Amino acid sequence: MRIGVDACCWSSRRGFGRFTRELVTHMVAGHPQHEFTLVVDGATASQWRLPPQARLRAVATREQPTRAASAASARNPADVWRLSREASRHALDVFFFPAVYSYYPLLRRVPTVVAFHDAIAERHPDMVFPTLRSRLLWNLKTRLARRQADLVLTVSESAKVQIMAAFSIPESAIRVIPEAAAAVFQPLADSQMIRRVCERYRLPADRPLVLYVGGLSPHKNLLGLLAAVARLEGPAWHLALVGDLGADGFHGCYPQLQEACRALGLDGRVTFTGYVPDEDLVALYAAATVFVLPSFTEGFGLPALEAMACGVPVASSQDASLREVLGPAAIFFDPHDIDEMARALRRLLDDPGLRARLRSEGIERARAYSWTDAARGAVRVCEEAAGAR
């Protein structure tokens, strides 16, 4: 079978990019019986290593789609046309978009699979888009994508329910392919490396580390997290917020978080690391006493699963997707209840027995998810779409 893939999200440093890189790499490597054609913008093709077994079709664009499709910008129509034309000129049995984020219309009839990772933008538009214009452009893109898609792929059963409600897509047209922690995320015992990485990001070695990893976006509820840690009593702690400070293409609230730190008297107790590459991120997970994910909503919550794979006890929002993914291997709190969040963090910081139990259960939980299985499932969805058409 000839499978076309939009690889423009390969360069994204958020979850869309991780999903695209891991899933497509495993699809190509694990299914040599199929021919894969990756359509990608020229900048991404020159900056990233894509699977050598696949046919690569690089398209010159004025701007990388992952930047142009940002919450505060808009894609150039000529760039969209160039990508659409290139993707449509090949004789393909099916075309796969790993994220609706970089979707463009196909100009010929070909079975199409589009991944909608969640319905956060539809449920909380004010937290995702800063302007009415960006909201309207997003709605136009998703409307075109769901009309062209023969099958929709998403990452959790909870996200499927959200997508069915937000887009009026029937359950029969949606398939669930869970994400997984990449192979690099596993327990790390190299104390010298951990110390060096903590020094690199100016994290103190003499206090328990509370770690968050992800976007600095309003729906991540980081203002709530800062309010919660400000109420933590007892022994000292330090909070590290890992994520791009403003260059990841999504609506962020870094200035508001800085102001909240000052207002809450948290100067010196919170570090904004900026983007952290995987090799350093593994060491930060290893250094953490507790990982926290306070989001109001998620489609999957991959950083929490990465933390579990590295042996870090997790305190998480009780959002339905997070409960589904993390199961009994985490403790949960109401993201709207600041005191409950603070109590959950204090409980983990104070109870080594609970941390040990969650560490063991979390590692086992993370092992239940596999990119090999995800890729196998995604290929089956592509085969199904091609066969149905």
Summary of the structure (lengths in Angstrom):
residues: 389
radius of gyration: 20.8
end to end distance: 13.6
largest distance: 64.7
contacts: 1384
relative contact order: 0.13
helix: 49%
strand: 15%
